[in-house]
Amino acid sequence: MRIFAQQSIVQPQLSDVRCNSCGKEVDKNEIGYFEDHVSLSKLWGYHSPYDGESHDIDLCVGCYRDWISRFEIPPHSDISA
């Protein structure tokens, strides 16, 4: 016979997102999803300036726009009509 007990599982839940550049909070829409923003994750390899470090970065739309405006080669945009 199997006897089961009720058990609570604690899981981390994302409560807010802040832009790493300007520090502003990324707004949630009417159904609770975070508005458009960019999340980057990078695990740096050996012999890099950040050898073995893991960096996670979030940027709001405004800071992303400012950042890519300085690119010599702009990001590719594939907007289909």
Backbone as ProteinMPNN parsed JSONL, in Angstrom:
{"seq_chain_A": "MRIFAQQSIVQPQLSDVRCNSCGKEVDKNEIGYFEDHVSLSKLWGYHSPYDGESHDIDLCVGCYRDWISRFEIPPHSDISA", "coords_chain_A": {"N_chain_A": [[0.841, -1.17, 0.0], [0.466, 2.233, -0.766], [1.089, 5.273, 0.795], [0.438, 8.605, 0.779], [1.704, 11.808, 1.553], [0.855, 15.249, 2.017], [2.785, 17.784, 0.542], [4.642, 20.734, 0.455], [6.197, 22.568, -2.089], [8.831, 24.725, -2.497], [9.476, 27.158, -4.805], [11.593, 29.271, -6.686], [10.397, 32.45, -7.7], [10.091, 34.812, -10.215], [10.039, 38.109, -9.36], [10.494, 40.803, -9.972], [12.031, 42.798, -12.571], [14.894, 44.592, -13.221], [16.538, 47.133, -15.025], [19.874, 46.781, -15.885], [21.41, 48.894, -16.751], [20.125, 51.528, -16.447], [18.713, 51.169, -14.108], [15.979, 51.245, -13.772], [12.746, 49.808, -13.111], [11.358, 47.143, -14.969], [8.264, 47.261, -16.441], [5.209, 45.411, -15.804], [2.785, 43.843, -17.909], [-0.838, 43.93, -18.435], [-1.578, 41.299, -17.873], [0.367, 40.309, -16.267], [2.86, 39.651, -17.341], [6.267, 40.495, -17.997], [7.104, 43.518, -19.638], [8.525, 44.055, -22.939], [11.963, 43.448, -22.947], [15.527, 43.008, -22.829], [17.344, 40.124, -22.133], [20.449, 38.939, -21.288], [22.826, 36.334, -21.122], [25.985, 35.207, -20.206], [28.59, 32.963, -20.081], [31.79, 33.206, -19.33], [34.788, 32.231, -20.992], [37.968, 30.505, -20.601], [40.971, 32.409, -20.346], [39.819, 34.822, -20.955], [38.968, 38.238, -20.1], [37.223, 37.894, -17.997], [37.491, 35.402, -16.852], [35.941, 32.388, -16.353], [33.725, 33.519, -15.1], [30.189, 34.15, -14.727], [27.844, 36.099, -16.288], [24.802, 37.841, -16.025], [22.53, 39.899, -17.603], [20.091, 42.448, -17.808], [18.252, 44.576, -19.912], [16.315, 47.483, -20.374], [13.973, 48.601, -22.909], [14.605, 51.213, -23.778], [17.33, 51.576, -22.976], [18.475, 49.49, -24.393], [17.996, 50.383, -27.013], [19.615, 52.703, -26.997], [22.111, 51.474, -26.653], [22.448, 49.792, -28.987], [22.493, 51.752, -30.898], [25.044, 52.624, -31.01], [26.442, 50.685, -32.291], [28.672, 49.564, -34.802], [27.942, 47.788, -36.782], [24.677, 47.272, -37.262], [22.118, 45.374, -35.479], [20.596, 42.58, -37.107], [17.458, 42.823, -38.609], [14.536, 41.073, -39.006], [11.8, 41.575, -40.165], [8.771, 40.49, -41.132], [6.299, 41.184, -43.504]], "CA_chain_A": [[0.0, 0.0, 0.0], [1.183, 3.507, -0.812], [0.465, 6.341, 1.566], [1.014, 9.873, 0.349], [1.556, 12.969, 2.436], [0.881, 16.527, 1.324], [4.091, 18.406, 0.678], [4.779, 22.005, -0.242], [7.474, 22.744, -2.775], [9.174, 26.128, -2.629], [10.166, 27.425, -6.054], [11.836, 30.699, -6.871], [9.485, 33.094, -8.634], [10.572, 36.115, -10.631], [9.137, 39.124, -8.824], [10.679, 42.029, -10.732], [13.204, 42.891, -13.441], [15.433, 45.951, -13.255], [17.53, 47.357, -16.065], [21.224, 46.904, -15.349], [22.019, 50.151, -17.168], [19.526, 52.722, -15.824], [18.178, 50.809, -12.801], [14.52, 51.315, -13.721], [12.011, 48.542, -13.091], [10.631, 46.815, -16.19], [6.837, 47.152, -16.114], [4.448, 44.222, -16.181], [1.568, 44.185, -18.649], [-2.087, 43.696, -17.705], [-1.732, 39.903, -17.45], [1.447, 39.944, -15.364], [4.131, 39.369, -18.006], [7.143, 41.656, -18.085], [7.162, 44.16, -20.95], [9.723, 43.705, -23.701], [13.283, 43.834, -22.468], [16.553, 42.083, -23.311], [18.092, 39.396, -21.112], [21.655, 38.315, -21.829], [23.61, 35.502, -20.201], [27.273, 34.862, -20.786], [29.577, 32.253, -19.27], [33.06, 33.556, -19.944], [35.747, 31.142, -21.123], [39.336, 30.687, -20.117], [41.831, 33.418, -20.964], [39.089, 36.061, -21.204], [39.134, 39.121, -18.937], [36.29, 37.473, -16.946], [37.749, 33.967, -16.811], [35.093, 31.544, -15.523], [32.589, 34.238, -14.517], [28.908, 34.112, -15.414], [27.189, 37.404, -16.205], [23.415, 37.942, -16.46], [22.247, 41.316, -17.788], [18.777, 42.8, -18.326], [18.191, 45.945, -20.391], [15.007, 47.962, -20.81], [13.95, 48.933, -24.333], [15.327, 52.471, -23.99], [18.779, 51.355, -22.858], [18.856, 48.646, -25.527], [18.021, 51.271, -28.177], [20.829, 53.522, -26.886], [23.275, 50.595, -26.821], [22.629, 49.362, -30.374], [22.746, 52.923, -31.75], [26.5, 52.802, -31.069], [27.041, 49.572, -33.017], [29.162, 49.803, -36.156], [27.084, 46.945, -37.598], [23.441, 47.147, -36.496], [21.519, 44.04, -35.432], [19.752, 42.208, -38.241], [16.022, 42.852, -38.318], [13.812, 40.249, -39.964], [10.388, 41.864, -39.987], [8.004, 40.033, -42.28], [5.034, 41.9, -43.657]], "C_chain_A": [[0.884, 1.231, 0.0], [0.388, 4.55, -0.042], [1.194, 7.635, 1.205], [0.732, 10.965, 1.372], [1.573, 14.225, 1.58], [2.22, 17.206, 1.589], [4.105, 19.705, -0.129], [6.158, 22.088, -0.86], [7.694, 24.24, -2.962], [9.982, 26.295, -3.909], [10.426, 28.922, -6.163], [10.889, 31.249, -7.935], [10.011, 34.488, -8.938], [9.585, 37.188, -10.184], [9.288, 40.468, -9.531], [11.946, 41.938, -11.549], [13.632, 44.344, -13.446], [16.517, 46.028, -14.326], [18.902, 47.546, -15.424], [21.864, 48.248, -15.692], [21.448, 51.346, -16.417], [18.914, 52.439, -14.454], [16.665, 50.832, -12.692], [13.911, 49.92, -13.752], [11.288, 48.357, -14.425], [9.18, 46.557, -15.8], [6.266, 45.796, -16.51], [3.217, 44.674, -16.959], [0.342, 43.783, -17.85], [-2.293, 42.249, -17.263], [-0.534, 39.392, -16.654], [2.768, 39.568, -16.006], [4.953, 40.652, -18.089], [7.15, 42.191, -19.51], [8.466, 43.768, -21.639], [10.974, 44.29, -23.061], [14.257, 42.781, -22.994], [17.239, 41.452, -22.111], [19.257, 38.687, -21.791], [22.329, 37.497, -20.743], [24.888, 35.093, -20.9], [28.137, 34.162, -19.746], [30.91, 32.456, -19.97], [34.039, 32.398, -19.908], [37.105, 31.5, -20.546], [40.068, 31.714, -20.969], [41.063, 34.67, -21.397], [39.323, 36.968, -19.994], [38.262, 38.709, -17.747], [36.334, 35.963, -16.772], [36.86, 33.205, -15.821], [33.889, 32.229, -14.897], [31.339, 34.063, -15.37], [28.216, 35.449, -15.201], [25.775, 37.302, -16.754], [23.058, 39.423, -16.469], [20.839, 41.484, -18.343], [18.805, 44.27, -18.722], [16.764, 46.297, -20.787], [15.109, 48.357, -22.285], [14.752, 50.205, -24.624], [16.832, 52.297, -23.953], [19.289, 50.457, -23.981], [18.973, 49.502, -26.791], [19.284, 52.13, -28.163], [22.081, 52.697, -27.17], [23.486, 50.253, -28.293], [22.864, 50.539, -31.317], [24.241, 53.179, -31.899], [27.195, 51.682, -31.822], [27.521, 50.022, -34.395], [28.313, 49.003, -37.157], [25.799, 46.721, -36.8], [22.916, 45.718, -36.48], [20.641, 43.811, -36.663], [18.296, 42.211, -37.81], [15.3, 42.093, -39.41], [12.326, 40.429, -39.721], [9.668, 41.462, -41.265], [6.677, 40.763, -42.321], [3.879, 40.942, -43.872]], "O_chain_A": [[1.915, 1.275, 0.672], [-0.824, 4.684, -0.211], [2.416, 7.729, 1.319], [-0.343, 11.024, 1.968], [2.227, 14.264, 0.538], [2.722, 17.202, 2.712], [3.629, 19.747, -1.264], [7.158, 21.728, -0.239], [6.846, 24.935, -3.52], [11.028, 25.67, -4.086], [9.587, 29.738, -5.781], [10.618, 30.594, -8.941], [10.336, 35.252, -8.029], [8.423, 37.172, -10.589], [8.308, 41.199, -9.674], [12.824, 41.12, -11.274], [12.807, 45.234, -13.656], [17.306, 45.099, -14.5], [19.068, 48.373, -14.528], [22.772, 48.692, -14.989], [22.203, 52.105, -15.809], [18.624, 53.375, -13.709], [16.112, 50.482, -11.649], [14.469, 48.986, -14.328], [10.683, 49.293, -14.947], [8.902, 45.731, -14.93], [6.762, 45.129, -17.418], [2.672, 45.749, -16.707], [0.464, 43.34, -16.708], [-3.1, 41.991, -16.371], [-0.422, 38.194, -16.392], [3.71, 39.202, -15.303], [4.41, 41.747, -18.232], [7.197, 41.423, -20.471], [9.38, 43.226, -21.018], [11.024, 45.463, -22.691], [13.832, 41.767, -23.547], [17.663, 42.146, -21.188], [19.072, 37.932, -22.747], [22.394, 37.914, -19.586], [24.866, 34.679, -22.059], [28.385, 34.698, -18.666], [31.132, 31.943, -21.066], [34.116, 31.669, -18.919], [37.351, 32.612, -20.081], [39.804, 31.857, -22.162], [41.605, 35.496, -22.131], [39.826, 36.508, -18.969], [38.523, 39.121, -16.617], [35.299, 35.33, -16.565], [37.002, 33.353, -14.607], [33.1, 31.57, -14.219], [31.422, 33.854, -16.58], [28.024, 35.881, -14.065], [25.565, 36.74, -17.829], [23.255, 40.122, -15.475], [20.434, 40.75, -19.244], [19.31, 45.112, -17.979], [16.084, 45.516, -21.452], [16.206, 48.436, -22.837], [15.492, 50.262, -25.606], [17.537, 52.82, -24.816], [20.405, 50.641, -24.467], [19.932, 49.366, -27.55], [19.95, 52.273, -29.188], [23.0, 53.163, -27.844], [24.596, 50.407, -28.801], [23.378, 50.351, -32.419], [24.659, 53.88, -32.822], [28.415, 51.716, -31.982], [26.833, 50.785, -35.073], [28.006, 49.49, -38.246], [25.827, 46.049, -35.768], [23.234, 44.933, -37.372], [20.027, 44.741, -37.185], [17.948, 41.662, -36.765], [15.423, 42.415, -40.592], [11.667, 39.56, -39.149], [9.916, 42.015, -42.336], [6.016, 40.936, -41.297], [2.737, 41.376, -44.02]]}, "name": "protein", "num_of_chains": 1, "seq": "MRIFAQQSIVQPQLSDVRCNSCGKEVDKNEIGYFEDHVSLSKLWGYHSPYDGESHDIDLCVGCYRDWISRFEIPPHSDISA"}
